[in-house]
Every structure is written in structure tokens, then in C-alpha cells.
Amino acid sequence: MNNKDKKSIDAERIKKAVTEILLAIGEDTEREGIKETPARVANMYAELLAGMNENPKEHLRSVFTENYDEIVLLRNIPFYSICEHHLMPFIGSAHVAYLPAGAVLGVSKLARIVDCFARRLHVQERLTNQIADFIMNSLKPRGVAVVLEAAHSCMTIRGIKKPGSIMVTSALRGIFKRDPKSRNEVMTLMHTSNR
């Protein structure tokens, strides 16, 4: 993480808030194992939410003119985000595909775009749409398909307590939304076994 990201978070304010939470649950804030917890939590939020002050357009520097007119797909991109309802993580995999219209993006940039949007307070549905809309509007491909699969700790370790449940969301744009044959092709590619 660079210094810019650390400055975007008010670490002192987070430390005070975490100290208050610790006191509210009856913890001794001077206890050895707890004493540095407020600072650790502030650093954690600066890292986990670094995308809030990151511009995803920075990842468009590796766009290349290429006469390629078949699906480009990057599967199983690990991501994590923070649920805005409970401030708990949801962790999963993103599958991102597009059908180029004269331009391709450096492959690592797809993963960086996912990270940029994921490292913000979110709901999974909005995150899925943001990734798809950004690629569609920036790269101008013929179509975009994004599928996110994630386990939400706000429902696996609290509340309904259903570990192992996975939420799946999709966002289809362009030809993948309009044309059933193209949609079936991209979804089949996304979910073909890695064998």
C-alpha cells in the first residue's frame, strides 16, 4: 500500500472508535493483547478499503489495438470486499469476460480492476455491476460478462449461520445480454471445469 492510501483513512479517528467498541464490550484496553488493537484495526481498514481512493482508469494504460474477435476470459480471480451492512468481509472469485471490438486489455489489468472496485464498502450486486459497467464504458467491447461467487461472513458466522453458502451474481452487457447464443457460450466458458 502506498502513502496516499494510508492518508486517505483517518487512522486516529478509527483508533478512537475501536477503543470505544472495546470498552463497550467490557475489554481492558490496556491489556497486552489488546493495547495495539486499535492501531492494527486502523491499518487493516486502510488496506482493505484502499480502492475507495483508487481510480480504476489507472489500469487502462495497457490497452492494445488487436484484431481479435473472440471471447477473452479471466476466471477465478480471487477477491475480497467489505459488506457495507455489517462491516464484515465477503470473499470469493470473479470471472470476467469481454468480446473485443479492436482493443484488448493487458490480462493482469482485469484482476486489478476487480480489486480496485472490491476494496470498497459494498453489496455484491453493486460490485458486479460496477466492474461490468466500467469495462463496457472504458474498453468499448462488443460485450462484457461478470460473474462473482462469494461467501459472506455476515451470514456464515452470524445471523442465520449458514457456512458453505455461496452467493452468485452476474452482470451482462452488450451482445452477452442481447444474444442467447453468445450468453450461453460465455457462461459455459466461465463454468467449465479446470481439469
N, C-alpha and C positions, 0 to 999 in steps of 0.2 A: 504494500500500500504506500502511496506517495504522501508527501506532506500536505498536499492540497486536500486529500480525503480526510486526513486527521483534523484539519482546521475546520472542515465543514460541519463537524459534530461538536456540540457544546459539552465537552467532557466533564467539566466541573459541575454543570447542571445535572448531568446523568449521575455522577458520583453522589451528589446530594440526594437525588431521588432514590437511588438504590440504598443508601444509608437509611432513609426513611422507611423503605419497604422492610429492610432487615430489622429495624427497631419495631415496626408494626407487627411482625410475626414473632416477636419476643426473643430475637437473637442478640447476643452480646457482640457489638460491632468492634470491640477491642480484642476479641478472641483471635488467636494466632491464625487460624484457618480462614477467618472472615475479614480480618483487618484490611487486606488488599482487594477484597471482592469488588467494592465499588469502582476502583480503577480498572480492574480486569473486565467488568461489565461494560464500562465506557469504551474501552479498546475493542471489545467484541462488537459492539454496535457500530463503531466506526468501520470495522472490517466488513460485517455482514450487510451493511446498508450503504456501502461505498458507491453503488450505482445511482443513488439519489442525486449525486452531483456530477455524474459522468454523462457526457454527450455521446450517444451511440453513433453519431455521424463520424466520430473519430475512427471508426472501424471500416469506413468506406474508402480508405486510401488505397486498398488493394483490389480495385475493380479493374478487370481486364477485358478488352474487346476480344471476343471469341465467337466464332461461328459454330456454336454448339446448340442444338435444339432438342435435347433430350433432358430428362429429369436429373437434377443434381440434388442429392440427398445426403445429409449427415444425420446418422442415427445415434441414439444412446448418448446424448450429450448430458453428462451429469450436471445438475443444478440444485441450488437451494434458494429458498426465499423465506421471508418472514410474513406470516399471516397477520394482516392488519387488525383482525378481530381480537386475537389473544396474545399477540407478540410472540408466537411460538413458530418454530420452523416447519416448513414443508419441503420435502426432499424427494427428488425424482430424476427422471430422464426426459430430455426433449428430443424430438425428431423434427428436423426442419428440412423442407424440400422446396425447390423452386424450378420453374421451367424458363430458362434464359431466353432473352429476346435481344441477343447481340452482346451481352455483357455477363461475365461470371465474376464471382467474388472469391477472394482467397479463402480456402476452406477453414482455416482457423478463425476467420472473422465471423463465421456463423456462430461458433461457440462463444466468441467474445460478445456478440450481440445478445445472445441468450443471457449471459452473465450480467451484462450491463442492465438489462431490464429486470432480471430476477433479484438483484441485490438492492431491492427497494421494498417498502411495505406494500403488500399485495393481497389480492384474491387471485386464485389460479386462472379464473376465466378472463380477467383483465390482462394478466400477464401473457396468456396465449394470444389474445387479440393484439396486444402491443407489438409483440415480436413479428406477427404476420403483417400487420399494417406497416411497420417500419420497413421491412424488406420489400413489400409491394410498392410503397411510395418512393423509396430511395433507389432501388435497383431497377424498377420498372420491368419486371419479368412478365411473362405471359400468365403465370400463376404462382401461388405460394400455398403451401400446406404446412401447418404446425400442429403437432400433437404433443401434449405434455401428460406425463403419467407421474403422480406423486403421492407419497404417504404424508398425511397431515398429522403432526403430533398433537394438534389441538383436539383431534378426535380419536387418536390411538392411545394416548396415555392419560387423558382426562375426559370429562363429559361421558360420551357413550362408550368409550374404551373399546374400540374395535381394531386392534392391531392386525396388520396384514391387509387392511382395506386400501385400495388404490383408487384415487380419483383420476379420471381421464377427461381431458378437454381437447377440443380441436378448433382450428380456425382455418377456413379455406377461402382463398381469394382467386379471382380471375378464372382461368379455364378449369381449375380444380373444383370450383364451386358450380360452374355452369354445365360442365360436360361430365356425365356419369362415367363414361369410359376412362377419361383422364383421372377422375377422382378414384375409381377402383384401382387403377394402375399405381397411383402414388400410395394409396393406403396399403395395398398388397406389398409394395416395396418396404414401407415403413415397418410392417409387422412380419416380414419374412424372417424365419429363424436364422441365427448367426452360425448355424452348423457348417 
